[in-house]
Every structure is written in structure tokens, then in C-alpha cells.
């Protein structure tokens, strides 16, 4: 059954949903202002911040083991920096002001140069004033290609985002320090895009096999995604191949910063429409249309796993366990927390725009949450004491989920911890440096959910 596709733009307080893949390659990555048609035709174009003049930014593709060499040139009105999300990267290239580099000032530049060791779907985005800069469009795809890719007819990168637009001007609403957003679910938009536009369409053939690289670039929205006129498998999560592809039978979640690679077959008949949909309380909303033409002559059966990346084998049973309590927010207000060396009350913290804490700290603490030697195995238990879900992201590393039965789940770099939930991960600290650990609901990170760990 086809899911309904509703074209609308409501006020910035209402829930609405809502969509290129460029192949430009340049030695420079220019952060600059531009204007783009984000809202449906008939609405004004939207002023955005971009890498290379378009949202999403420059499509960076390279083979596994290849080198990314890009000079960031900042032509914006704010300092900025680039984080290469999900890549097991040299620490100095991680793009975190105050931890791995200084922010790149206006009219200045910074040279990023690193090797991408793992094939998969990754992305890059601003890591300075991220709540605002990512919401204005500072992100793009980073695709590291396998030497032996799957047999597909099309390989499509689909970056999902939501925008808070003024319904008259279609300008981005400038309320990034909105206390309600910071203390509740985060900044949710009133228009959902894919690849920087609303409701895009791609031509496909009935029976064709597609690789869909899904990237959630939104500030805070957790998508619940479903296939329509398509059938297939999830073959990778957060860039890392699944040992056994997972059939898509129902909808599946994609939290901010997470990625999912799908291999799907077009089951809709010729002249019909297939698509990717977002499931909401009041029904399904189409995000992407696949306009189906004549039947493909290629017929494939079954699926093979993607080639595995070179990830460490480890035993975690005796690994030390580190508890990280996720605290605060609306309906679970902080009674108090540390800000630097000061103990402040919840009221004092709220006056400073801090509504959340990790283990009693409402900003990145002076001492690391975890201080590890290179190659050690650790477990981290995220205990969500808040009334909202959080997408917890570790820089520079992938980790494995510890499943309820004690077995190890898939490799991830961002784990969704629902309200009241406890989730445990296990990792090998195999990448030296000082690494950020934070909630990827970007407003939550900006208002307290920020920590770090050290590998020496």
C-alpha cells in the first residue's frame, strides 16, 4: 500500500515532515553562505551555510585506505571547524575546537589531511557552535568505497535533515538558544529535506537493485523509516558492515548522526512509485520518491554481506565497567552539577543555559571520563535518568553494543539510549589521543551533555 505524501509547510511550532548527490572534488573545502530552494516550489529560497555552495556539501568519495586532503577556508561570519564523523582518524584531524584544534577564525584556513581506513558511509559537519552551524547546513557526505562493492544498479546517498523555517520568508528561524529546545527534545524543524530539498525524485527500473546510504544530519530528530515499494536488507550501520544482513520487515529508527546502508530491490511495477517514508503518530510521510520505469533485465536473488573492515577481536567479560549517568532536562530537572570547579544549583545552571549533565558535570570536565592505555578493552554503561532519548557518540572509535543476552551486537559509533533505558557498549581504545564523548542531539551537547576520554 502506498503511504500518503503530504506537501505542506506549517508554522515553526508545528510538526511537519518533510528533500543530489554531487561529485565535485576540490582541494579546498570552502565554508560559505549560499541560497537554496529547501522548501517546496512556491516558497522563497532559503539562505544557508554550506561547504562549497550547496547543502549537502561537497560529496567526498575515495577508495578504502585513501587519503582525504582538504583545506577548510572559512568565509563565514563565525569561527568554525570540521569533524569527520565516524572515521577512525588521527586525533589532530578530528576537528573539535578546545580539544584537538583551535576554531578556524573568519578568513582563515586549516589543512585536514588523514587516511580513511574503513570502507563505509560517513559524513562531515561543523563542530563549532554545532547547534547553529549544522542547522544552517554545514554538513556533507564522506563515502569510502569498498574494493569489492555489492552488485547494484544505483548507489544513492540520502542525507536526511529537518529545518525550522519561517513559513512566510522560508528563512531559518534564528532561535538557537531557545531554552525550551535545549531542555526538551532538542531543535526539531517544521520541514524535512533529503539531500537539501523537499520530496526529491529519482528514476529507477522495476526490479532494479539499489544501495541506499542513509545519513541522519538533523539536530535532534529521530527518524522512524519504512520502505514502500522496496524490499531488502540493512547491510551496514554507522559505516560498519553487518556480518549477517538484516531483512527490513518493519520500520527502523535512525537517530541523529547515525547511518544505515540498505540494499533493496524495487518491487513496484512500471509507472508506479516507490519510496522511503517517515512513520509518525498520524501516519506515513513520503521523504523520497523513486519513479519506476520499465522493468530491469537484471534479476538478483539473496544478499551477500559487505566485505568486513579490519576491526579488533576482543573479549570484554573482564573489562572494567564505567557508568555514565545521563541527567537533567525537563521533568527531571538538575538539582545541581559541576561547571568547571564550581558546584552550582539547578537554577543557577539553567540561568547559564545548562540543563543537562553527564555524571554530574554540566560541561566537558577537566579530567577525562575514561583514561586508558592504548589497546585496552573497556565497557561503558549509559544510564538514561532523563525523560528524553539521547544519541551518544564517541569520537575516533567504533564500539560494539552489549546485547541483553551478553553477546556482542553490531559495531556502531552512535548509540540511541531511550528514556529510562540502560545500554552497555564495549570498545578497544585503539586510537591514541583525547576524544570527545557527547550526546548528538546537538542542543543537549551545547547545554551540558559533553565529556571526553583519553587514550595514551
N, C-alpha and C positions, 0 to 999 in steps of 0.2 A: 504494500500500500504506500502510495506517495505521501510524504509528510508535507504539511502546508508550508508555503513560502510567503511570508507576510512582509511586504515592503512598507516600512514606516520609520519615522523618526519622532520620538516623543520628547517631553521635557527632560532636563538633565536629572531629575529626581526619579524618573520612572524607569522600569526595567524594559529595555528593548534589546533586541538582538540584531544582532545582525546575523567584503572582501575586498602573475607576472613572475615571473621568475627571471631576473636579469642575469646576464652572463658577462657583465662588464668586469674587466680586470685592470687594476691600476696599482702602481707602486705607492700611490697616495690614497689615504682614506680621509676625505675632507668632510668635517662636521660643519654643516651649513644650513641656513634657512632655505625653505622652498615652499611652494604652494601645490597642493594635490587634491584631487577630487576624491575625498574619503566618503562623504555622504552620497546618497543616490542622486542620479541626474535630476536637475531641477533645483537642487540646493547649491549654495555657493561653495567654491573650493575652500579648503582649509589650510591656513598657514601651519607648517610643520617644521620640525628639526630633523635633519637627515644625515646619512652618510652617503655622499655622492649625488645628492639632489633628488632622492626618491625614497619613499618608505614602502617595503623594507629597503635597507641599504644595499650596497654593492654585494652581489652574490659571489662569495668567495668559494671556489672549488679547487681541490687539489687531490693528488693521489695520497694514499696512506704512506706515512713516512716523509711526506713532502714538507717544504718549509713555507711558512707564512711570513712575508716581509712587507709590512705596510707602515708608511709614515702617517701618523694621525696629524692632521693640520686643523687647528681649532679656529674656525671663522664664526663662532657663536658669541653670544654676549655673556656667557658664563664659562668658568673653568670646567673641564670635562676629562674623561679618561675612558678607555675601552677595556672591558672584561671579556675574555674569550671563554664562554660558558661551556663547561663540560670537558674541556681539553686538559689532559694531564700535562701541564705546561711548566716551563721554567718559572720559578717564583717571581723573578724580577719582571716578567712579562704579563703578570696576572691582572694588572690594571686596577688596583684598589688604592686610591689616594689615602695617605696616612698609614698604610701598612706595607705596600710594595713599591710605591712611587709617589711623587708629588702630582697633584692635579695639573693638567696642561692648561696654562692660562690662555686668555684670549690672544689671538695672533701668534701663538707659539705652536710647537710641534713636539712629537715624541715618536721614536722609532720602535715599533714592535717587530720582533724577529724571533721565531720559535719554530720547532718541529712539531707536527701533528702526528703522534704515534698511533692513534686508534682510528680505524675507519668508523664512519657513522654520521649521524645528523646532530650538529651542534649549532651554536649561534653566538653572536657577539652583541654587546649592548653597553650603554654608558653605565659606569659605576660611580659617578659623582652626581649628587642630588638626583639619584635614580628615580625617585617617585615622580619628579617633574620631567626629567630628560627622557626617560623611556616612554612616559605617557605622551610626550611630544613627537616621538617617532625615532629615537636614536637606537636602532637595532637593525640587525641583518642576519642572513643565514650563513653558516660556515659548514660546508659539506666536504667530508673526507671520504673519497671513493675507494671501494674495495678493488683489489686487483682482479677478483673474480666476482663481478656483481651478479645479482639474480637476473634471470631471463624475463624481462618485462618489455612492454611496448612503449610505455612512457614512465618517466621518473619525475614526479612533481613535488616541489617543496611548497607547503602551505603554511604560512605564518599567521596564526590567529591572534587577534588583538581586540580590545574594546576601547572606545573613545568616549569621553564626556564632552559633547559638543553643544554649544548654544543652538537651540532649534531655529533661530532666526538667521544668525550670521554664519553658522557652522564653524565658528572659531572654537578652539579648545578652551574649556572653562578653566580659568586661572584660579583654582582654589586648592592648590596642592598641600596647603597646611590646614585643611579642613579637619577640625577636631573630631567630628563625627566619623569621618572616614578612617582617621588614624586609630581611633579607639574601637572601631567596629570591624566590619569585614574587609575594609580597605577601599581603595578607589575603584568603584565599578562604573563603567560607562553606560551610555544610552544608545550606542551604535557599535555593532560588532563588524569587524572587517576581516577579510582574508587577503593576504598579500597587498594590503594597503587600499582595498576598495570594497565596496558593498556588493555582495551577491555575484561574484565573478563566475564566468562560464568557461569550460574547457571542452573542446571536441574530443570524443572518444568513439571507438567502434564497439558494437555489441560483441562480447566475448573477449575483448582485449584484456590484457593483464597490466595493472598499474602498480607502481610503487608510490605510495603517498607518504611524504615526510612531514609529519605534523609537528609544529612548534608553537607552544603557548607563550606568546610575548606580552601578555596582558599584565597589568599591575597586580591584580588580585583575583580575577575571575577564574573559577574552577569550571571548566567545560565538562559536560556530560555528553559524549559524542556517540552518534549512531550512523550506521551505513544505510543507504536507501538505494536499491537497485544495484548493489555491490555485495560481493561475498568474498571473504578471505581471512587473513591471519595478521595478527601483530607479530612482527619478526624481530623487532628491536625496541628497547626502551632506553631513553636518555643516551642514545648513541650505541648502546651495547647490545649485540645480538642475543636473542633468546636461544638456548640450547634446543628447545622444542617450541616451534611457532605456536602461538595461542589463537585458536579459532575465535573470530568475532561473532558471538551469538546474540549479545545484547549490547546495550550502551556501555561505555567505559569512560572513566574520568581522566582528565588531563589538567593537572594543576599548573599554576604559573611556573614557567621555566622548564617544565617537563617536555619531553619529546616522545613521539611514538612513530615508528616506521611500520607501515602496513603494506602488504602485498595483497591486492584484491583483483577479482575478476568482475567485469561488467556483465551483470545478469539481465539488465533491462534490454528490451527489444529495440530494434532500429526505430528511429524517430521518437523514441521515448526520452525521458530524462532520469538520470541517476543523480546521487548527491551525497554530501556529508551534512549531517544535521546536528543541531544542538538541542538536547532534550531539556525542557523547562517545565515548571509546575503546570503551565497551561497548554502544553503540547510541544510539538517538534517544530523547530525553525530551521529552514534551509540556510546553510552557510556557503556552500559551493555547489554549482550545477555542473554536471557532466552531460553535455548534449550528445546523444547517442546517434551515430550514423550507421552505415551498412555494417553487416556482421564481419568480424575479423576472420581471416582464414586460419589463424593460429589458434589451436586448441591445446590447453595445458591441463594436466591433472596433478593434484597434490602440490606439495611445497617442500623445499629443502631449506634447512637453516642457513642463515648467512654465515660466512666464514668468521670464526671466533677471533676476537682480539687477544693479544698476549697479556692476559690478566693473571695475577698471582694465585696460586693454590695455597690454602691455609686452613688450619684448624683453629676454631675460635672458642672451644669449650672452656679452656683455662684462661682465656684472655680477660684482663681486668675490665670491669663494667663501670662506666661513668654515666651518672644520671644527670640529665639536663631537664629541668622543670621549665615549662613554658607558662608564664604567669601574666596576669593582668587583663586589661581590656574591659570593655563594657560588660556589666553583670558579674564581673569577677575583679573588681577594681583593686589595684595595688594598695595595700596598707602602707607599704614603704619599700624602698630599694636603694641601692647604692648608685650614685652618679659620681664617677671618679672616686675620690676618697671620702665623699660625704654621704651620710645616711639621710635621705630625705623622705618626708611623708608622701603618701599618695597624692594629696592635694598639691603639695609643692612640686611634685613631678609633673602633674597634669598642667600646672601653670607654665611649665617649661616645654610642654608638648610631648612629654614622655608618658606613655600609657601602658607599656609592656616591659617585661623583664625576662631575662634568661638566668636562672639560678640566682636571682636576687640582684642582678645588675641591669640597669636601665640604659646602658650604652656598652660599647666594647670595653671590657675591663683592662686594667693594666697588665694583669697576669693571664696567661693562656688558660682556657678551659681544660686543655689537654696538652701536656708537654711530653713528647715521645721521642725515642731514638728511632733512627731510620730502620725500617723493616719490622717494627713491632706490630703485633695484632692487638686491636682494641675493640671493645663493644661500647656503643653509646645507646642509652635508653632515653628516648624523648617522651616525656610525660606531659601531656597537654592538660593543664589545670584551668584552661580558659574556656570561654563559651563559643570559640570560633576555631575553624581549621587553620592549619599553618603548613606551608610548604618549606621544609627545612633543607637547606642547600649547603654542601661542603665544597669549598674550592680546592682545585688541584688534585682531587681524588674521586674515584668511584668507590662505592661500598656495596655490600650485599645485605639485603633485608634478612632478618632472622624471623622465620615464619613461626606461627603458633606451635607447630609440632617440633620445633627445634631445628628443622632443616634450613638450608640457606636458599633464599629466593634469588630473583634476578639482580644483576648489577644495576645500580642507579646512582645519580648524583644529587637528586632531589626527592625527598620522601614526603608524602602528604600524611599529616598526623591530624586526624579528625578531633573534634572537641571531646574531651573526656577520654581520649584514646592514649594508649601507650604503645610505641613502636620501637623495636630494637634493630640496630644495624651493626654490622661487623666490617672492619676495614683493616687493611695493611697500610701503615704510614710509610709509603714507599717513595714519597716525593718531598725532598727537603725544602724547608722554608717556613715562613709564617703565613698561615692560611685563614681566610675568613670562614665563619660558620654563621649562617643567619637565616631568618625567615625570608622567603622570596615573595611574600606579599609585601611589596616594596615600602608601603606606608608603615607596616609593622616594624620593618627593619629600621626605618628612619626614626621611629618613636620608641625604640628600646630593644628590639629583638636582634641584637648583634653581638657576636662573640668571635673567638678565634682559637686556633690551635697551632702548636709549633712542632716541627719535625726537624731534629738536628742529628 
